[in-house]
Amino acid sequence: MRSLVLNSIPGRGIRRYRYSDDSCPLRASVAPFGLIDGLGDEPLLDADAFPFHPAVHAALPALQAEARQILTQECPVYGWPFNAWPPRDVEGAIRGALVNDRRFRSVGEVRKWKWWPLFANGAWVDDQRAKVTPVGHALARAIVAACPLTLNVVYMVLEPGARIRGHVDLFNGFVNYWAVLLVDKEGSGLSVGNKILTLRQGQLFGFDNSFRHSGWNLSASPRVVFATYTSHPDLTACERRELQRLQSLVTSLVTTMRWFFAVTHSRQRR
C-alpha cells in the first residue's frame, strides 16, 4: 500500500518553495504538500491515461480558434483570477510574509505568464469569460465530471521572450495535462525532470509537476496551451477517496500559491 508523506501545512509550505535553487532535487521532497510514495517514477505521462483525452483531442480545432480569440483579450497574470490587483493593505500583508523573506525567489518573468481561467482552485470562475470561450467552458465541465478531483482547467499564455525558472509544485497526487494550441515552430519548450520537450502545435501529453520543471517561449509569438491540473491517472479508487477528503487542504495551498504569483508580479511592476 502506498503512503502519503506530508512535508508541511498550509501557510508554511510556501517557505519550502525554492524556485530558483539549482540544488533542488527532481522529486517532491521540497514540494509544499508532500509525496505519495511509490506513485509514478516518470516525469511524462501518456495522454491516453486521462479519461477526458478523447474529448480534448476532438475539440482541438475549436480550442485553437478560441485561443486566437483569447489573445485579443486582456488576460490576467497567471494565478490571479481577476483583472485587478488585490487591495494594497492585503497585498502589503502578503508582501511582508513572503516577498521580504530571504528565502523568497521569483519563478522568473511572471508578468509574461498569463491565464484565462475556466475552473480555478476547485471552483468555477463566474465572469464574462464563458461568453468568449464557450467550447473551453463546456469541455471544462466534461473534464470535471469525468475527474471530480480536478483543481484547474485553464488556458495558459506564455508571452514571447518569457522564461519560467525551474520549480516544484504541490505533490504528485495531482498532475498536469496539456493540449498545445498555439506555438511557433521553434523556440518554445518545457523541461520536466530529465526530459526536455520542444512544443509543437496539437501536442497532447501529461506531466508530473512534482518533478522539477521549467518552461520558455523564445519565439516571436505567444504560446497558448489548454491546461488541466487533475488527479494522477494511476491513483487507485481507495487513494482517490482519501485524496478527496484532503482536497480542501490542497485547494487552500493552491490559493496561497495564486496570491504568491500575484504579489511576485506586483513587485516586478515597480
Backbone as CSV, one residue per row, in Angstrom:
resi,resn,N_x,N_y,N_z,CA_x,CA_y,CA_z,C_x,C_y,C_z
1,MET,0.846,-1.195,0.000,0.000,0.000,0.000,0.879,1.242,0.000
2,ARG,0.522,2.216,-0.818,1.288,3.456,-0.871,0.905,4.361,0.288
3,SER,1.821,5.205,0.693,1.561,6.122,1.792,1.786,7.555,1.349
4,LEU,1.074,8.484,1.993,1.228,9.908,1.721,2.141,10.510,2.778
5,VAL,3.272,11.057,2.341,4.223,11.695,3.238,4.022,13.195,3.155
6,LEU,3.534,13.817,4.240,3.278,15.253,4.249,4.554,16.000,4.612
7,ASN,4.840,17.048,3.851,6.008,17.871,4.132,5.709,19.001,5.094
8,SER,4.488,19.589,4.987,4.211,20.785,5.761,2.726,21.057,5.785
9,ILE,2.341,22.161,6.400,0.949,22.563,6.486,0.749,23.866,5.745
10,PRO,-0.486,24.212,5.342,-0.710,25.467,4.626,-0.175,26.654,5.415
11,GLY,0.418,27.590,4.698,0.971,28.769,5.330,2.446,28.621,5.646
12,ARG,2.917,27.351,5.700,4.334,27.129,5.943,4.993,26.492,4.718
13,GLY,4.206,25.747,3.952,4.777,25.080,2.787,5.367,26.050,1.791
14,ILE,4.807,27.262,1.706,5.286,28.224,0.733,6.750,28.558,0.965
15,ARG,7.216,28.430,2.206,8.604,28.725,2.513,9.535,27.637,1.981
16,ARG,8.987,26.515,1.609,9.804,25.444,1.058,9.819,25.496,-0.472
17,TYR,9.219,26.517,-1.024,9.075,26.639,-2.472,10.333,27.252,-3.066
18,ARG,11.383,26.474,-3.198,12.696,27.005,-3.578,12.821,27.036,-5.095
19,TYR,12.208,28.037,-5.707,12.074,28.058,-7.145,13.399,28.043,-7.890
20,SER,14.295,28.944,-7.565,15.498,29.079,-8.369,16.713,28.458,-7.690
21,ASP,16.477,27.516,-6.818,17.551,26.807,-6.150,17.975,25.634,-7.028
22,ASP,19.133,25.749,-7.654,19.566,24.723,-8.595,19.901,23.401,-7.918
23,SER,20.040,23.414,-6.600,20.326,22.169,-5.902,19.055,21.383,-5.595
24,CYS,17.899,21.948,-5.965,16.617,21.299,-5.707,16.555,19.940,-6.412
25,PRO,16.201,18.865,-5.707,16.113,17.550,-6.351,14.960,17.494,-7.339
26,LEU,14.940,16.455,-8.144,13.928,16.340,-9.184,12.557,16.005,-8.624
27,ARG,12.498,15.382,-7.480,11.207,14.955,-6.962,10.657,15.909,-5.919
28,ALA,9.571,15.518,-5.274,8.772,16.436,-4.471,9.229,16.585,-3.027
29,SER,10.486,16.301,-2.727,10.920,16.401,-1.339,10.855,17.826,-0.824
30,VAL,10.789,18.831,-1.731,10.652,20.216,-1.293,9.287,20.785,-1.658
31,ALA,8.397,19.967,-2.193,7.068,20.451,-2.549,6.299,20.814,-1.285
32,PRO,5.399,21.801,-1.366,4.716,22.262,-0.166,3.880,21.192,0.529
33,PHE,3.261,20.299,-0.225,2.297,19.383,0.377,2.933,18.057,0.773
34,GLY,3.558,17.370,-0.167,4.159,16.089,0.164,4.259,15.182,-1.042
35,LEU,4.336,13.898,-0.773,4.598,12.918,-1.820,3.855,11.627,-1.505
36,ILE,3.129,11.094,-2.498,2.553,9.759,-2.375,3.640,8.776,-2.791
37,ASP,4.215,8.142,-1.817,5.367,7.279,-2.047,5.011,6.142,-2.988
38,GLY,5.809,5.967,-4.047,5.613,4.867,-4.973,4.661,5.151,-6.110
39,LEU,4.159,6.387,-6.207,3.223,6.732,-7.289,3.991,7.350,-8.455
40,GLY,4.321,6.530,-9.440,4.930,7.029,-10.666,6.370,7.473,-10.510
41,ASP,7.201,7.040,-11.425,8.605,7.435,-11.437,8.984,8.141,-12.722
42,GLU,8.007,8.400,-13.589,8.282,9.037,-14.868,7.725,10.456,-14.887
43,PRO,8.516,11.419,-15.367,8.025,12.805,-15.402,6.936,13.048,-16.439
44,LEU,6.960,12.299,-17.545,5.959,12.471,-18.598,4.915,11.365,-18.525
45,LEU,3.664,11.717,-18.809,2.555,10.776,-18.727,1.858,10.665,-20.078
46,ASP,1.393,9.479,-20.402,0.688,9.240,-21.657,-0.672,9.936,-21.626
47,ALA,-0.965,10.711,-22.654,-2.247,11.430,-22.716,-3.429,10.476,-22.671
48,ASP,-3.280,9.281,-23.227,-4.372,8.304,-23.245,-4.774,7.839,-21.852
49,ALA,-3.924,8.077,-20.857,-4.232,7.637,-19.497,-5.305,8.500,-18.847
50,PHE,-5.578,9.676,-19.415,-6.571,10.586,-18.844,-7.924,10.317,-19.503
51,PRO,-8.976,10.098,-18.733,-10.273,9.711,-19.312,-10.881,10.758,-20.231
52,PHE,-10.527,12.018,-20.075,-11.095,13.085,-20.902,-10.273,13.359,-22.157
53,HIS,-9.187,12.615,-22.358,-8.304,12.863,-23.502,-9.023,12.820,-24.851
54,PRO,-9.879,11.819,-25.126,-10.554,11.802,-26.437,-11.382,13.064,-26.687
55,ALA,-12.030,13.591,-25.645,-12.848,14.795,-25.816,-11.973,16.000,-26.141
56,VAL,-10.830,16.108,-25.485,-9.912,17.226,-25.772,-9.363,17.108,-27.180
57,HIS,-8.982,15.909,-27.575,-8.439,15.687,-28.921,-9.457,16.077,-29.983
58,ALA,-10.714,15.714,-29.771,-11.761,16.034,-30.750,-12.033,17.532,-30.819
59,ALA,-11.817,18.230,-29.724,-12.131,19.664,-29.659,-10.951,20.555,-30.059
60,LEU,-9.823,19.978,-30.443,-8.611,20.763,-30.712,-8.833,21.939,-31.674
61,PRO,-9.450,21.739,-32.853,-9.634,22.881,-33.765,-10.430,24.025,-33.133
62,ALA,-11.490,23.692,-32.401,-12.295,24.734,-31.763,-11.522,25.419,-30.642
63,LEU,-10.729,24.655,-29.894,-9.914,25.244,-28.834,-8.860,26.186,-29.408
64,GLN,-8.293,25.811,-30.549,-7.297,26.676,-31.194,-7.925,27.988,-31.648
65,ALA,-9.150,27.919,-32.150,-9.854,29.140,-32.553,-10.116,30.030,-31.338
66,GLU,-10.499,29.428,-30.216,-10.725,30.209,-29.008,-9.418,30.794,-28.476
67,ALA,-8.329,30.064,-28.630,-7.032,30.578,-28.195,-6.676,31.862,-28.942
68,ARG,-6.967,31.900,-30.224,-6.700,33.120,-31.004,-7.581,34.268,-30.513
69,GLN,-8.807,33.948,-30.126,-9.700,34.958,-29.596,-9.201,35.495,-28.254
70,ILE,-8.675,34.600,-27.425,-8.157,34.995,-26.119,-7.028,36.013,-26.273
71,LEU,-6.213,35.860,-27.291,-5.078,36.762,-27.492,-5.513,38.186,-27.826
72,THR,-6.773,38.364,-28.167,-7.293,39.715,-28.414,-7.857,40.336,-27.131
73,GLN,-7.887,39.548,-26.037,-8.441,40.000,-24.775,-7.305,40.342,-23.800
74,GLU,-7.669,40.964,-22.704,-6.700,41.243,-21.640,-6.719,40.086,-20.656
75,CYS,-5.636,39.321,-20.621,-5.543,38.177,-19.720,-4.819,38.583,-18.439
76,PRO,-5.331,38.174,-17.284,-4.628,38.484,-16.032,-3.378,37.637,-15.873
77,VAL,-2.488,38.079,-14.982,-1.288,37.313,-14.698,-1.688,35.951,-14.145
78,TYR,-0.872,34.946,-14.436,-1.173,33.586,-14.001,-1.336,33.532,-12.476
79,GLY,-2.404,32.900,-12.039,-2.653,32.714,-10.629,-3.584,33.736,-10.022
80,TRP,-3.834,34.859,-10.745,-4.747,35.863,-10.210,-5.995,35.877,-11.079
81,PRO,-7.141,35.464,-10.536,-8.308,35.228,-11.386,-9.086,36.464,-11.802
82,PHE,-8.625,37.646,-11.449,-9.372,38.835,-11.803,-8.475,39.815,-12.554
83,ASN,-9.101,40.735,-13.268,-8.350,41.760,-13.977,-8.081,42.952,-13.069
84,ALA,-7.657,42.674,-11.867,-7.347,43.723,-10.902,-6.387,43.135,-9.877
85,TRP,-5.649,44.007,-9.194,-4.732,43.544,-8.161,-5.426,43.581,-6.817
86,PRO,-4.925,42.807,-5.834,-5.544,42.831,-4.505,-5.383,44.202,-3.856
87,PRO,-6.244,44.547,-2.912,-6.118,45.836,-2.227,-4.732,46.001,-1.621
88,ARG,-4.274,47.236,-1.512,-2.919,47.495,-1.043,-2.666,46.937,0.359
89,ASP,-3.671,47.014,1.239,-3.447,46.524,2.593,-3.275,45.008,2.603
90,VAL,-4.075,44.312,1.754,-3.936,42.859,1.659,-2.605,42.508,1.011
91,GLU,-2.282,43.208,-0.073,-1.020,42.944,-0.763,0.160,43.175,0.171
92,GLY,0.080,44.243,0.984,1.173,44.545,1.896,1.399,43.449,2.910
93,ALA,0.306,42.873,3.419,0.430,41.795,4.391,1.112,40.579,3.776
94,ILE,0.696,40.259,2.537,1.301,39.113,1.854,2.755,39.402,1.522
95,ARG,3.023,40.631,1.075,4.388,41.015,0.745,5.295,40.847,1.963
96,GLY,4.797,41.281,3.133,5.603,41.171,4.334,5.898,39.729,4.697
97,ALA,4.939,38.853,4.453,5.092,37.448,4.829,5.942,36.668,3.837
98,LEU,5.881,37.044,2.540,6.528,36.233,1.520,7.676,36.944,0.811
99,VAL,7.371,38.102,0.223,8.348,38.749,-0.641,9.583,39.170,0.129
100,ASN,9.414,39.610,1.372,10.550,40.076,2.147,11.312,38.941,2.824
101,ASP,10.802,37.739,2.710,11.507,36.598,3.253,12.775,36.362,2.438
102,ARG,13.894,36.147,3.110,15.168,35.990,2.399,15.177,34.766,1.494
103,ARG,14.337,33.796,1.836,14.318,32.575,1.027,13.423,32.698,-0.190
104,PHE,12.747,33.844,-0.315,11.855,34.057,-1.455,12.657,34.194,-2.744
105,ARG,12.265,33.476,-3.774,12.885,33.595,-5.090,11.782,33.676,-6.142
106,SER,11.962,34.519,-7.131,10.976,34.636,-8.203,11.056,33.441,-9.132
107,VAL,9.911,33.063,-9.732,9.912,31.986,-10.718,10.380,32.478,-12.072
108,GLY,10.618,33.763,-12.198,11.065,34.299,-13.487,10.172,35.452,-13.915
109,GLU,9.943,35.544,-15.204,9.186,36.668,-15.749,7.688,36.403,-15.636
110,VAL,7.176,36.469,-14.410,5.784,36.107,-14.153,4.824,37.035,-14.890
111,ARG,5.230,38.286,-15.104,4.338,39.225,-15.788,4.051,38.781,-17.219
112,LYS,4.857,37.880,-17.764,4.640,37.363,-19.113,3.934,36.010,-19.110
113,TRP,3.578,35.541,-17.933,2.887,34.249,-17.792,1.456,34.557,-17.371
114,LYS,0.500,34.349,-18.276,-0.881,34.748,-18.034,-1.825,33.558,-18.213
115,TRP,-3.058,33.780,-17.794,-4.028,32.685,-17.935,-5.416,33.237,-18.219
116,TRP,-6.251,32.310,-18.679,-7.670,32.575,-18.908,-8.398,31.467,-18.156
117,PRO,-8.705,31.682,-16.860,-9.231,30.594,-16.034,-10.684,30.263,-16.340
118,LEU,-10.970,28.985,-16.403,-12.327,28.482,-16.562,-12.808,27.868,-15.247
119,PHE,-11.967,27.012,-14.689,-12.218,26.342,-13.417,-10.927,26.474,-12.625
120,ALA,-10.953,27.192,-11.504,-9.713,27.505,-10.794,-9.871,27.280,-9.302
121,ASN,-8.839,26.667,-8.706,-8.835,26.392,-7.264,-10.045,25.556,-6.838
122,GLY,-10.489,24.670,-7.734,-11.608,23.790,-7.424,-12.971,24.437,-7.510
123,ALA,-13.077,25.597,-8.171,-14.368,26.292,-8.281,-14.498,26.937,-9.654
124,TRP,-15.718,27.122,-10.109,-15.960,27.757,-11.405,-15.730,29.258,-11.312
125,VAL,-15.086,29.793,-12.330,-14.842,31.224,-12.395,-16.085,31.877,-12.989
126,ASP,-16.782,32.618,-12.182,-18.063,33.199,-12.585,-17.847,34.613,-13.130
127,ASP,-17.621,34.703,-14.420,-17.439,36.012,-15.040,-17.826,35.936,-16.519
128,GLN,-17.409,36.916,-17.274,-17.810,37.009,-18.673,-16.963,36.144,-19.596
129,ARG,-15.993,35.425,-19.067,-15.104,34.640,-19.933,-15.839,33.518,-20.663
130,ALA,-16.910,33.025,-20.058,-17.664,31.939,-20.682,-18.216,32.344,-22.039
131,LYS,-18.509,33.643,-22.201,-19.048,34.111,-23.480,-17.984,34.124,-24.576
132,VAL,-16.728,34.290,-24.166,-15.632,34.331,-25.134,-15.153,32.925,-25.479
133,THR,-15.209,32.016,-24.498,-14.685,30.665,-24.705,-15.731,29.600,-24.353
134,PRO,-16.834,29.539,-25.083,-17.878,28.558,-24.754,-17.419,27.112,-24.920
135,VAL,-16.578,26.848,-25.915,-16.096,25.473,-26.116,-15.227,25.046,-24.946
136,GLY,-14.318,25.935,-24.524,-13.460,25.623,-23.391,-14.248,25.386,-22.118
137,HIS,-15.279,26.202,-21.889,-16.096,26.025,-20.692,-16.879,24.714,-20.737
138,ALA,-17.435,24.376,-21.882,-18.172,23.110,-22.000,-17.230,21.927,-21.780
139,LEU,-16.021,22.030,-22.338,-15.045,20.955,-22.162,-14.590,20.870,-20.710
140,ALA,-14.427,22.012,-20.071,-14.036,22.015,-18.660,-15.081,21.300,-17.808
141,ARG,-16.349,21.515,-18.100,-17.411,20.852,-17.342,-17.366,19.338,-17.553
142,ALA,-17.058,18.926,-18.779,-16.944,17.492,-19.056,-15.743,16.890,-18.312
143,ILE,-14.645,17.652,-18.243,-13.441,17.175,-17.550,-13.709,17.013,-16.058
144,VAL,-14.337,18.016,-15.449,-14.614,17.956,-14.011,-15.607,16.837,-13.702
145,ALA,-16.552,16.602,-14.606,-17.499,15.498,-14.413,-16.788,14.145,-14.480
146,ALA,-15.826,14.039,-15.400,-15.088,12.781,-15.557,-14.074,12.589,-14.440
147,CYS,-13.484,13.687,-13.970,-12.454,13.639,-12.928,-12.795,14.651,-11.832
148,PRO,-13.626,14.273,-10.861,-14.022,15.221,-9.814,-12.839,15.797,-9.045
149,LEU,-11.735,15.044,-8.977,-10.540,15.554,-8.307,-9.720,16.401,-9.278
150,THR,-10.332,17.467,-9.748,-9.660,18.415,-10.646,-9.617,19.772,-9.957
151,LEU,-8.467,20.433,-10.014,-8.318,21.737,-9.366,-8.390,22.885,-10.353
152,ASN,-7.807,22.720,-11.544,-7.769,23.815,-12.514,-8.018,23.315,-13.928
153,VAL,-8.786,24.084,-14.705,-8.870,23.919,-16.158,-8.751,25.336,-16.715
154,VAL,-7.677,25.620,-17.426,-7.383,26.998,-17.828,-6.726,27.023,-19.203
155,TYR,-6.830,28.167,-19.863,-5.942,28.481,-20.983,-4.740,29.211,-20.384
156,MET,-3.534,28.798,-20.732,-2.331,29.470,-20.242,-1.595,30.110,-21.409
157,VAL,-1.159,31.341,-21.200,-0.465,32.105,-22.230,0.937,32.441,-21.732
158,LEU,1.936,32.098,-22.510,3.310,32.495,-22.212,3.772,33.410,-23.344
159,GLU,4.041,34.658,-22.982,4.346,35.666,-23.989,5.744,35.467,-24.572
160,PRO,6.016,36.088,-25.727,7.342,35.955,-26.359,8.461,36.419,-25.426
161,GLY,9.544,35.663,-25.427,10.710,36.021,-24.647,10.665,35.606,-23.194
162,ALA,9.600,34.913,-22.763,9.436,34.571,-21.344,10.195,33.293,-20.992
163,ARG,10.726,33.283,-19.782,11.359,32.096,-19.205,10.782,31.881,-17.805
164,ILE,10.335,30.674,-17.522,9.862,30.312,-16.190,10.909,29.387,-15.579
165,ARG,11.489,29.806,-14.481,12.577,29.051,-13.879,12.099,27.720,-13.312
166,GLY,13.056,26.826,-13.089,12.737,25.518,-12.544,12.080,25.605,-11.180
167,HIS,11.018,24.851,-10.975,10.317,24.836,-9.705,9.603,23.506,-9.522
168,VAL,9.127,23.254,-8.326,8.428,22.020,-7.965,7.074,22.400,-7.404
169,ASP,6.001,21.766,-7.888,4.650,22.098,-7.453,4.187,21.184,-6.315
170,LEU,2.910,21.342,-5.962,2.332,20.762,-4.744,2.823,19.365,-4.362
171,PHE,2.353,18.357,-5.073,2.784,16.986,-4.811,2.280,16.117,-5.951
172,ASN,2.664,14.854,-5.949,2.421,14.030,-7.125,1.032,13.412,-7.200
173,GLY,0.145,13.748,-6.267,-1.232,13.267,-6.377,-2.000,13.976,-7.473
174,PHE,-1.562,15.188,-7.818,-2.149,15.956,-8.915,-1.085,16.188,-9.986
175,VAL,-1.496,16.095,-11.249,-0.563,16.251,-12.366,-1.200,17.135,-13.437
176,ASN,-0.406,17.525,-14.407,-0.871,18.384,-15.497,-1.155,17.585,-16.758
177,TYR,-2.179,18.001,-17.459,-2.472,17.513,-18.819,-2.500,18.749,-19.706
178,TRP,-1.706,18.727,-20.775,-1.609,19.888,-21.662,-2.038,19.542,-23.085
179,ALA,-2.755,20.479,-23.683,-3.017,20.467,-25.128,-2.391,21.749,-25.677
180,VAL,-1.369,21.599,-26.491,-0.672,22.769,-27.034,-1.483,23.297,-28.214
181,LEU,-2.003,24.509,-28.078,-2.913,25.064,-29.078,-2.219,25.953,-30.096
182,LEU,-1.443,26.907,-29.614,-0.738,27.834,-30.498,0.712,27.927,-30.059
183,VAL,1.622,27.717,-31.003,3.045,27.810,-30.683,3.830,27.950,-31.982
184,ASP,4.911,28.716,-31.940,5.809,28.801,-33.091,6.533,27.481,-33.283
185,LYS,7.060,27.265,-34.482,7.740,26.006,-34.778,9.007,25.825,-33.956
186,GLU,9.673,26.921,-33.599,10.920,26.837,-32.862,10.886,27.773,-31.661
187,GLY,11.651,27.415,-30.650,11.900,28.341,-29.558,11.024,28.207,-28.342
188,SER,10.100,27.227,-28.314,9.217,27.075,-27.157,9.354,25.665,-26.603
189,GLY,9.589,25.559,-25.305,9.806,24.232,-24.758,9.424,24.099,-23.302
190,LEU,9.565,22.873,-22.805,9.240,22.524,-21.434,10.238,21.476,-20.969
191,SER,10.780,21.675,-19.789,11.677,20.705,-19.168,10.998,20.138,-17.934
192,VAL,10.924,18.800,-17.855,10.317,18.135,-16.701,11.249,17.013,-16.252
193,GLY,11.797,17.134,-15.050,12.765,16.137,-14.609,13.945,16.095,-15.552
194,ASN,14.210,14.925,-16.112,15.326,14.789,-17.062,14.849,14.768,-18.518
195,LYS,13.621,15.214,-18.755,13.065,15.245,-20.104,12.951,16.685,-20.593
196,ILE,13.265,16.893,-21.869,13.122,18.209,-22.484,12.251,18.067,-23.726
197,LEU,11.172,18.853,-23.779,10.236,18.800,-24.904,10.304,20.093,-25.701
198,THR,10.405,19.965,-27.016,10.169,21.099,-27.906,8.698,21.047,-28.268
199,LEU,7.947,22.060,-27.876,6.498,22.007,-28.027,6.072,22.230,-29.467
200,ARG,5.077,21.458,-29.874,4.535,21.519,-31.227,3.018,21.708,-31.147
201,GLN,2.483,22.431,-32.090,1.039,22.675,-32.118,0.282,21.362,-32.254
202,GLY,-0.735,21.184,-31.421,-1.518,19.959,-31.432,-0.991,18.873,-30.522
203,GLN,0.113,19.114,-29.837,0.688,18.136,-28.922,-0.221,17.928,-27.721
204,LEU,-0.371,16.678,-27.300,-1.184,16.321,-26.131,-0.360,15.416,-25.227
205,PHE,-0.206,15.801,-23.982,0.612,14.983,-23.078,0.318,15.378,-21.632
206,GLY,0.740,14.528,-20.721,0.641,14.835,-19.304,2.029,14.886,-18.708
207,PHE,2.167,15.588,-17.600,3.450,15.565,-16.890,3.239,15.738,-15.397
208,ASP,4.129,15.117,-14.652,4.081,15.126,-13.196,4.885,16.327,-12.712
209,ASN,4.190,17.361,-12.244,4.891,18.579,-11.855,5.421,18.537,-10.427
210,SER,5.444,17.344,-9.813,6.225,17.192,-8.596,7.696,16.981,-8.949
211,PHE,7.984,16.746,-10.246,9.346,16.809,-10.744,9.691,18.282,-10.999
212,ARG,10.934,18.619,-10.819,11.384,19.978,-11.133,11.106,20.247,-12.605
213,HIS,10.450,21.380,-12.901,10.110,21.690,-14.282,10.260,23.180,-14.551
214,SER,10.479,23.507,-15.801,10.638,24.899,-16.226,10.112,25.032,-17.646
215,GLY,9.862,26.262,-18.065,9.333,26.498,-19.413,9.922,27.746,-20.017
216,TRP,9.823,27.843,-21.333,10.337,29.021,-22.030,9.614,29.201,-23.349
217,ASN,9.542,30.433,-23.774,8.999,30.763,-25.089,9.891,31.849,-25.682
218,LEU,10.883,31.430,-26.419,11.854,32.354,-27.000,11.491,32.707,-28.431
219,SER,10.266,32.374,-28.827,9.797,32.683,-30.180,9.242,34.095,-30.221
220,ALA,8.730,34.473,-31.380,8.195,35.827,-31.568,6.688,35.896,-31.343
221,SER,6.064,34.754,-31.009,4.604,34.710,-30.858,4.219,34.122,-29.507
222,PRO,3.053,34.489,-28.975,2.594,33.903,-27.709,2.354,32.403,-27.851
223,ARG,2.591,31.696,-26.762,2.288,30.270,-26.697,1.028,30.097,-25.867
224,VAL,0.069,29.327,-26.366,-1.183,29.093,-25.638,-1.391,27.587,-25.492
225,VAL,-1.660,27.164,-24.262,-1.988,25.755,-24.010,-3.292,25.681,-23.235
226,PHE,-4.016,24.603,-23.439,-5.205,24.281,-22.653,-4.721,23.319,-21.575
227,ALA,-4.727,23.780,-20.317,-4.079,23.028,-19.241,-5.089,22.585,-18.190
228,THR,-4.955,21.331,-17.779,-5.800,20.774,-16.722,-4.906,20.252,-15.603
229,TYR,-5.202,20.655,-14.379,-4.484,20.176,-13.208,-5.429,19.245,-12.469
230,THR,-5.162,17.948,-12.563,-6.121,16.943,-12.100,-5.410,15.801,-11.401
231,SER,-6.165,14.847,-10.892,-5.580,13.741,-10.144,-4.747,12.834,-11.037
232,HIS,-3.722,12.261,-10.449,-2.832,11.348,-11.170,-3.645,10.156,-11.687
233,PRO,-3.501,9.815,-12.980,-4.328,8.724,-13.529,-4.049,7.360,-12.915
234,ASP,-2.917,7.177,-12.223,-2.583,5.879,-11.642,-3.079,5.710,-10.214
235,LEU,-3.773,6.708,-9.680,-4.323,6.565,-8.334,-5.380,5.470,-8.300
236,THR,-5.391,4.685,-7.241,-6.428,3.664,-7.074,-7.719,4.318,-6.582
237,ALA,-8.816,3.575,-6.625,-10.101,4.099,-6.158,-10.020,4.472,-4.678
238,CYS,-9.330,3.660,-3.897,-9.175,3.939,-2.473,-8.379,5.229,-2.268
239,GLU,-7.302,5.389,-3.030,-6.480,6.592,-2.909,-7.253,7.838,-3.325
240,ARG,-8.092,7.690,-4.337,-8.905,8.836,-4.775,-9.889,9.264,-3.679
241,ARG,-10.471,8.284,-3.003,-11.398,8.611,-1.913,-10.679,9.352,-0.791
242,GLU,-9.485,8.878,-0.453,-8.727,9.536,0.614,-8.279,10.931,0.178
243,LEU,-7.885,11.048,-1.082,-7.434,12.340,-1.572,-8.582,13.343,-1.611
244,GLN,-9.787,12.846,-1.885,-10.944,13.733,-1.909,-11.186,14.335,-0.526
245,ARG,-10.884,13.583,0.506,-11.024,14.095,1.867,-10.009,15.195,2.144
246,LEU,-8.885,15.166,1.423,-7.837,16.166,1.617,-7.939,17.314,0.621
247,GLN,-8.929,17.256,-0.272,-8.971,18.217,-1.369,-9.073,19.661,-0.883
248,SER,-9.826,19.919,0.179,-9.940,21.292,0.663,-8.600,21.806,1.150
249,LEU,-7.792,20.932,1.737,-6.457,21.318,2.184,-5.577,21.649,0.994
250,VAL,-5.643,20.800,-0.038,-4.857,21.045,-1.238,-5.297,22.341,-1.910
251,THR,-6.611,22.572,-1.971,-7.132,23.788,-2.594,-6.640,25.033,-1.879
252,SER,-6.558,24.984,-0.554,-6.073,26.143,0.191,-4.615,26.421,-0.136
253,LEU,-3.839,25.358,-0.373,-2.446,25.547,-0.765,-2.354,26.181,-2.144
254,VAL,-3.204,25.719,-3.067,-3.206,26.287,-4.412,-3.566,27.766,-4.355
255,THR,-4.564,28.118,-3.544,-4.965,29.520,-3.415,-3.813,30.369,-2.894
256,THR,-3.082,29.837,-1.916,-1.913,30.547,-1.394,-0.900,30.793,-2.490
257,MET,-0.699,29.793,-3.350,0.249,29.941,-4.444,-0.219,30.998,-5.440
258,ARG,-1.529,31.116,-5.676,-2.044,32.118,-6.598,-1.693,33.528,-6.085
259,TRP,-1.876,33.742,-4.782,-1.505,35.034,-4.209,-0.009,35.272,-4.368
260,PHE,0.758,34.222,-4.187,2.208,34.304,-4.308,2.602,34.828,-5.684
261,PHE,1.992,34.279,-6.737,2.303,34.726,-8.091,1.858,36.167,-8.315
262,ALA,0.678,36.524,-7.785,0.175,37.875,-7.977,1.095,38.908,-7.340
263,VAL,1.567,38.616,-6.134,2.452,39.548,-5.449,3.803,39.620,-6.143
264,THR,4.285,38.462,-6.641,5.528,38.461,-7.400,5.434,39.417,-8.573
265,HIS,4.336,39.325,-9.306,4.137,40.186,-10.466,4.059,41.651,-10.044
266,SER,3.380,41.908,-8.929,3.234,43.276,-8.453,4.593,43.863,-8.126
267,ARG,5.463,43.061,-7.527,6.799,43.552,-7.193,7.591,43.868,-8.461
268,GLN,7.441,43.037,-9.500,8.189,43.254,-10.726,7.705,44.471,-11.491
269,ARG,6.453,44.885,-11.263,5.920,46.040,-11.973,6.496,47.342,-11.425
270,ARG,7.051,47.320,-10.228,7.543,48.548,-9.623,8.974,48.834,-10.081
